[in-house]
Amino acid sequence: FQYQRNVTVDSRMLWLALTNPDSINRHLPKDAKVKSIDETEFELSLKVKAGFIRPTVKAKSTLHDVRMNESFEFDLAGRALGTSVKARARVVLEEVEFGFLVRLSGDVETKGALNRVSDERKQQSITRFLDDYFQSVENS
């Protein structure tokens, strides 16, 4: 998975939007929430629409190799209704003329029903989510 976007905010606001649960929650859809377990571990929950049911997907994420205002890596693992997702990614921030270039690269592994979804469709969904998220950060 690869993603990059120019985000026109200052470094403090961007770093908080990427690593601070209170700030992250302001930009997530209303059915999503991030809670801090400790300084580098987080619990995520998200209600998803799956036909006529709306299960809550829970995941845990851990930050690694944190370099404030520059980069970090994270692991994410979650499951619901016999489907699981594991991801490992690196986020790099590069200062540009107007704000920052955010680059995210990593691997996503799915099991269960998500295996029937094409990689292209997964990439599109993740990209749409991240675009909406960073648009909200810029608008705040």
C-alpha positions as CSV (number, residue, x, y, z in Angstrom):
1,F,0.0,0.0,0.0
2,Q,1.3,3.5,-0.9
3,Y,-0.3,6.9,-0.2
4,Q,1.0,10.4,-0.3
5,R,-0.7,13.8,0.1
6,N,0.3,17.4,0.7
7,V,-1.3,18.6,3.9
8,T,-1.3,22.4,4.5
9,V,-1.1,22.7,8.3
10,D,1.8,23.4,10.7
11,S,4.0,20.6,12.1
12,R,2.4,20.6,15.6
13,M,-1.1,20.2,14.3
14,L,-0.2,17.5,11.8
15,W,1.8,15.5,14.4
16,L,-1.1,15.6,16.9
17,A,-3.5,14.6,14.1
18,L,-1.4,11.5,13.5
19,T,-0.4,10.5,17.1
20,N,-2.8,12.0,19.7
21,P,-6.1,10.2,20.3
22,D,-8.1,13.4,21.2
23,S,-6.9,15.1,18.0
24,I,-7.4,12.0,15.9
25,N,-11.0,11.5,17.1
26,R,-11.9,15.0,15.9
27,H,-11.3,14.0,12.3
28,L,-12.7,10.5,12.3
29,P,-16.2,9.5,11.1
30,K,-18.7,9.6,14.0
31,D,-18.8,5.8,14.3
32,A,-15.0,5.6,14.8
33,K,-13.0,6.1,18.0
34,V,-9.4,5.9,19.1
35,K,-8.5,5.4,22.8
36,S,-5.0,5.5,24.2
37,I,-3.8,2.4,26.1
38,D,-0.4,4.0,26.8
39,E,2.0,6.4,25.1
40,T,2.5,4.1,22.0
41,E,-0.5,1.7,22.1
42,F,-4.0,2.5,21.0
43,E,-7.3,0.8,20.7
44,L,-9.5,1.6,17.7
45,S,-13.2,0.8,17.2
46,L,-15.3,1.4,14.2
47,K,-18.9,0.5,13.3
48,V,-19.0,-0.9,9.8
49,K,-22.0,-1.6,7.6
50,A,-22.1,-5.2,6.5
51,G,-25.4,-5.8,4.8
52,F,-28.2,-5.5,7.4
53,I,-25.8,-5.7,10.4
54,R,-23.5,-3.1,11.8
55,P,-20.7,-4.9,13.8
56,T,-18.1,-3.0,15.7
57,V,-14.6,-3.8,14.5
58,K,-11.9,-3.5,17.2
59,A,-8.2,-3.2,16.5
60,K,-5.0,-2.5,18.4
61,S,-2.3,-0.3,17.1
62,T,1.3,0.2,18.3
63,L,3.7,2.9,17.3
64,H,7.4,2.1,16.8
65,D,10.5,4.1,15.8
66,V,8.9,7.4,16.6
67,R,10.8,10.5,15.5
68,M,8.7,13.5,16.6
69,N,7.5,15.6,13.7
70,E,9.4,13.4,11.2
71,S,8.3,9.7,11.1
72,F,6.9,6.6,12.8
73,E,6.0,3.1,12.1
74,F,2.8,1.4,13.3
75,D,1.3,-2.1,13.5
76,L,-2.4,-2.6,13.4
77,A,-4.4,-5.8,14.1
78,G,-8.1,-6.3,14.3
79,R,-11.0,-8.7,13.7
80,A,-14.7,-9.0,13.5
81,L,-17.2,-11.6,12.2
82,G,-14.5,-14.0,11.1
83,T,-12.5,-11.5,9.2
84,S,-9.1,-10.1,10.3
85,V,-6.8,-7.4,9.2
86,K,-3.1,-6.9,10.0
87,A,-1.0,-4.0,8.8
88,R,2.5,-2.6,9.2
89,A,3.2,0.8,7.8
90,R,5.6,3.7,7.9
91,V,4.6,7.3,8.0
92,V,7.1,10.0,6.9
93,L,6.5,13.7,7.0
94,E,8.5,15.9,4.7
95,E,8.3,19.7,5.0
96,V,7.4,21.4,1.7
97,E,6.8,25.0,0.7
98,F,3.2,25.0,2.0
99,G,2.8,22.4,4.8
100,F,4.0,18.8,4.7
101,L,4.1,15.9,2.3
102,V,2.7,12.9,4.2
103,R,3.9,9.6,2.8
104,L,2.5,6.3,4.1
105,S,3.8,2.9,2.8
106,G,3.1,-0.5,4.2
107,D,1.6,-3.9,3.9
108,V,-2.0,-5.0,4.6
109,E,-2.9,-8.6,5.2
110,T,-6.5,-9.7,5.3
111,K,-8.2,-13.0,6.1
112,G,-11.8,-14.2,5.8
113,A,-14.4,-12.3,3.8
114,L,-12.1,-9.4,3.0
115,N,-10.0,-11.8,0.8
116,R,-12.8,-11.6,-1.7
117,V,-12.3,-7.8,-2.1
118,S,-9.7,-7.0,-4.7
119,D,-6.4,-5.3,-3.7
120,E,-7.4,-2.4,-5.9
121,R,-10.7,-1.9,-4.1
122,K,-9.0,-2.0,-0.7
123,Q,-6.4,0.6,-1.9
124,Q,-9.3,2.8,-3.1
125,S,-11.1,2.5,0.2
126,I,-8.0,3.3,2.3
127,T,-7.1,6.2,0.0
128,R,-10.7,7.7,0.3
129,F,-10.6,7.3,4.1
130,L,-7.2,9.0,4.3
131,D,-8.2,11.8,1.9
132,D,-11.3,12.6,4.0
133,Y,-9.2,12.4,7.2
134,F,-6.6,14.9,6.0
135,Q,-9.2,17.2,4.5
136,S,-10.8,17.4,7.9
137,V,-7.4,18.2,9.4
138,E,-6.8,21.0,6.9
139,N,-10.3,22.4,7.5
140,S,-9.9,22.6,11.3
